[in-house]
Amino acid sequence: MIGTGLDFEKPILELERKIEELKKFSSSEKLDIGLEIKKLEEKLAAVKKEVFENLTSWQRVQIARHPKRPYTMDYINLMMTDFLELHGDRRFSDDKAIICGFAKLDNEKIAVIGHQKGRDTKENLLRNFGSAHPEGYRKALRVMELAARADCPVLCFIDTPGAYPGIGAEERGQAEAIAYNLQELFMLKTPIIAIVIGEGGSGGALGIGIGDKIAILENSYYSVISPEGCAAILWKDRKKAPEAACVLKLTADELLKLGVIDEIIKEPLGGAHRNHEETAKNIKAAVKRYLAELKAIPGDKLIEQRYAKFRKMGVYSE
């Protein structure tokens, strides 16, 4: 079923509808209109290439937020086996905006941490739209420390508009929970891989984002603030979000140039939401490469390299 899509996808969706209608008509009327269908498919491929090779920063943000984009649980199901989810931070509750557990990546035991959004209103409310409370970050750290004791690498999937800013979260120490995670992740003696699969919003992303390897899907973004939040602060107008997305340098290409990430993982043409399986395959291949490299490095050396990696980020003058 072809959906409504994003505004810039409309020419593509219109052609896809026409092709679908012609195929149904050909089948029901038993007519040979293969040539017409082929011409439309060639036109569709050309339009797709033109649109998706010239996306603006704001358009990539929109793709990163696409409701059909694969989430953490989708990748766990597509890439891994024997997933065992762990719950709770042993202090307050179980935050369902962050999923934690252990699984097998082929024959490799791995700890998996990731933000999880919902597919409908009910699930989004359950998952708090992927915005974690402090107990979510404390749960994540508990599982990562358990992984380190078991000599098990950690894979983090980042996909959040930001940490939850509500009063309850602040009362329970939201900022402290994220800051403590940053401190402890730098000292974890096991390989950590972080991949931005959708939105990488502010401290909410950083709370599970300290890694030896940091990658980002082609149409994801990683930023100190959402474009809307930036626009509200700088221009007092959230409608300026497209301009904010441009100046924030939040797209994969820009992040690679700035040295914030190590690699861009390719998505299928049109975005990850158009082919979950291919996207998962690309991520899995990258993760296996990273693991082969990182597992050969002793824990103390990993910590040194991780620290140096983040110290090199940014530009300053004295």
ZAMARGU-4260 file (C-alpha; in steps of 0.2 Angstrom, whole numbers, plus 5000, padded with zeros to 4 digits):
<rodrens>
0) 5000/5000/5000 | 5007/5017/4995 | 5006/5030/5008 | 5004/5049/5008 | 5023/5052/5010
5) 5032/5068/5013 | 5029/5084/5002 | 5045/5082/4992 | 5041/5063/4989 | 5024/5067/4980
10) 5031/5066/4962 | 5038/5049/4966 | 5022/5043/4975 | 5011/5049/4960 | 5022/5039/4948
15) 5021/5023/4960 | 5002/5025/4960 | 5001/5025/4942 | 5013/5010/4940 | 5002/5001/4953
20) 4986/5005/4944 | 4993/5000/4927 | 4999/4983/4934 | 4982/4980/4941 | 4973/4985/4925
25) 4984/4974/4915 | 4981/4959/4926 | 4962/4961/4927 | 4959/4965/4909 | 4973/4953/4903
30) 4981/4967/4892 | 5000/4968/4888 | 5005/4985/4893 | 5022/4980/4899 | 5031/4993/4888
35) 5021/5008/4896 | 5024/5001/4913 | 5043/5000/4909 | 5044/5018/4903 | 5035/5024/4919
40) 5047/5013/4930 | 5062/5021/4921 | 5055/5038/4924 | 5052/5034/4942 | 5070/5028/4944
45) 5076/5045/4937 | 5065/5055/4948 | 5070/5046/4963 | 5088/5049/4959 | 5086/5067/4956
50) 5075/5070/4972 | 5086/5060/4984 | 5103/5065/4978 | 5098/5084/4981 | 5090/5084/4998
55) 5091/5099/5009 | 5096/5097/5027 | 5078/5100/5033 | 5072/5086/5021 | 5084/5074/5028
60) 5077/5078/5046 | 5060/5074/5039 | 5066/5057/5033 | 5074/5054/5049 | 5057/5056/5058
65) 5047/5046/5045 | 5035/5036/5055 | 5038/5020/5044 | 5057/5021/5047 | 5064/5006/5056
70) 5067/5007/5075 | 5078/4998/5087 | 5067/4983/5089 | 5066/4981/5070 | 5085/4980/5068
75) 5086/4968/5083 | 5074/4957/5074 | 5082/4958/5057 | 5100/4958/5063 | 5101/4947/5078
80) 5094/4931/5086 | 5091/4925/5104 | 5087/4943/5111 | 5084/4943/5129 | 5077/4960/5136
85) 5082/4967/5153 | 5071/4979/5162 | 5072/4992/5176 | 5086/5003/5183 | 5084/4995/5201
90) 5080/5012/5208 | 5064/5019/5201 | 5056/5010/5186 | 5058/5002/5169 | 5058/5016/5155
95) 5051/5009/5139 | 5059/5023/5129 | 5075/5013/5130 | 5077/4995/5126 | 5091/4985/5134
100) 5096/4967/5132 | 5108/4954/5126 | 5108/4945/5109 | 5118/4936/5096 | 5125/4944/5081
105) 5128/4928/5071 | 5139/4919/5084 | 5144/4935/5093 | 5137/4939/5110 | 5132/4957/5111
110) 5123/4969/5122 | 5111/4980/5113 | 5104/4997/5119 | 5093/5008/5109 | 5079/5021/5110
115) 5062/5015/5104 | 5048/5025/5097 | 5030/5019/5093 | 5021/5015/5078 | 5004/5022/5083
120) 4998/5034/5097 | 4996/5021/5110 | 5013/5014/5108 | 5021/5031/5106 | 5013/5035/5123
125) 5020/5019/5130 | 5037/5023/5123 | 5036/5042/5127 | 5040/5045/5109 | 5058/5039/5111
130) 5062/5052/5124 | 5070/5044/5139 | 5068/5048/5158 | 5083/5047/5169 | 5079/5029/5174
135) 5081/5024/5155 | 5099/5031/5155 | 5102/5022/5172 | 5095/5006/5165 | 5106/5008/5150
140) 5122/5010/5160 | 5117/4995/5171 | 5117/4984/5156 | 5133/4991/5149 | 5142/4988/5165
145) 5135/4970/5165 | 5141/4968/5147 | 5159/4974/5152 | 5160/4962/5166 | 5155/4948/5154
150) 5168/4954/5141 | 5154/4958/5129 | 5154/4972/5116 | 5140/4985/5117 | 5129/4991/5102
155) 5119/5007/5104 | 5105/5013/5092 | 5102/5031/5094 | 5085/5038/5089 | 5077/5052/5100
160) 5072/5070/5098 | 5080/5072/5115 | 5079/5067/5134 | 5062/5070/5141 | 5061/5087/5149
165) 5046/5085/5161 | 5046/5090/5179 | 5046/5072/5185 | 5062/5068/5175 | 5071/5084/5182
170) 5066/5079/5199 | 5073/5062/5197 | 5090/5069/5191 | 5089/5069/5172 | 5104/5080/5169
175) 5114/5070/5182 | 5109/5053/5174 | 5116/5059/5157 | 5131/5067/5164 | 5135/5051/5174
180) 5133/5040/5159 | 5145/5051/5149 | 5158/5049/5163 | 5156/5030/5165 | 5155/5026/5147
185) 5172/5034/5144 | 5179/5021/5157 | 5170/5006/5151 | 5183/4992/5146 | 5173/4984/5132
190) 5170/4990/5114 | 5156/5002/5111 | 5148/5005/5094 | 5135/5019/5093 | 5124/5021/5077
195) 5112/5035/5074 | 5097/5027/5065 | 5085/5042/5065 | 5085/5057/5076 | 5101/5061/5087
200) 5094/5074/5098 | 5105/5083/5111 | 5110/5075/5128 | 5096/5062/5125 | 5107/5055/5111
205) 5124/5057/5120 | 5117/5048/5135 | 5121/5032/5126 | 5132/5039/5112 | 5149/5038/5118
210) 5158/5025/5107 | 5174/5019/5100 | 5165/5019/5083 | 5151/5031/5079 | 5141/5029/5063
215) 5126/5037/5056 | 5113/5032/5043 | 5113/5042/5028 | 5097/5051/5031 | 5098/5053/5050
220) 5104/5068/5059 | 5114/5072/5075 | 5113/5089/5083 | 5115/5099/5100 | 5096/5104/5098
225) 5081/5101/5087 | 5079/5113/5072 | 5063/5119/5079 | 5071/5122/5096 | 5085/5131/5088
230) 5073/5142/5078 | 5063/5146/5093 | 5079/5152/5102 | 5088/5161/5088 | 5073/5168/5078
235) 5059/5167/5091 | 5050/5157/5077 | 5049/5138/5075 | 5044/5140/5057 | 5062/5144/5054
240) 5066/5126/5057 | 5072/5123/5039 | 5085/5137/5041 | 5090/5131/5058 | 5093/5114/5051
245) 5105/5121/5038 | 5116/5131/5050 | 5116/5117/5063 | 5127/5106/5052 | 5117/5091/5057
250) 5117/5080/5042 | 5128/5065/5039 | 5140/5073/5026 | 5143/5088/5037 | 5146/5077/5053
255) 5159/5067/5044 | 5168/5083/5038 | 5168/5089/5056 | 5175/5073/5063 | 5160/5070/5074
260) 5156/5053/5066 | 5167/5039/5059 | 5156/5033/5044 | 5140/5036/5035 | 5130/5020/5032
265) 5121/5020/5016 | 5102/5018/5015 | 5091/5012/5001 | 5086/5025/4988 | 5072/5034/4996
270) 5076/5031/5014 | 5077/5017/5026 | 5058/5016/5028 | 5057/5010/5010 | 5068/4994/5013
275) 5070/4989/5031 | 5079/4973/5027 | 5093/4981/5016 | 5096/4995/5029 | 5098/4981/5042
280) 5110/4972/5031 | 5121/4987/5028 | 5121/4991/5047 | 5126/4973/5051 | 5140/4973/5039
285) 5147/4989/5047 | 5145/4982/5065 | 5154/4966/5061 | 5169/4976/5053 | 5170/4987/5069
290) 5169/4972/5080 | 5183/4963/5071 | 5194/4979/5073 | 5189/4984/5091 | 5190/4966/5099
295) 5208/4965/5096 | 5212/4981/5106 | 5215/4978/5125 | 5203/4987/5137 | 5215/5000/5143
300) 5220/5005/5126 | 5201/5006/5121 | 5199/5019/5135 | 5214/5029/5129 | 5208/5029/5111
305) 5190/5034/5116 | 5196/5048/5126 | 5208/5055/5112 | 5194/5053/5100 | 5182/5065/5109
310) 5196/5077/5113 | 5200/5079/5095 | 5182/5085/5091 | 5179/5104/5088 | 5190/5119/5085
315) 5196/5131/5098 | 5210/5145/5099 | 5219/5152/5114
</rodrens>
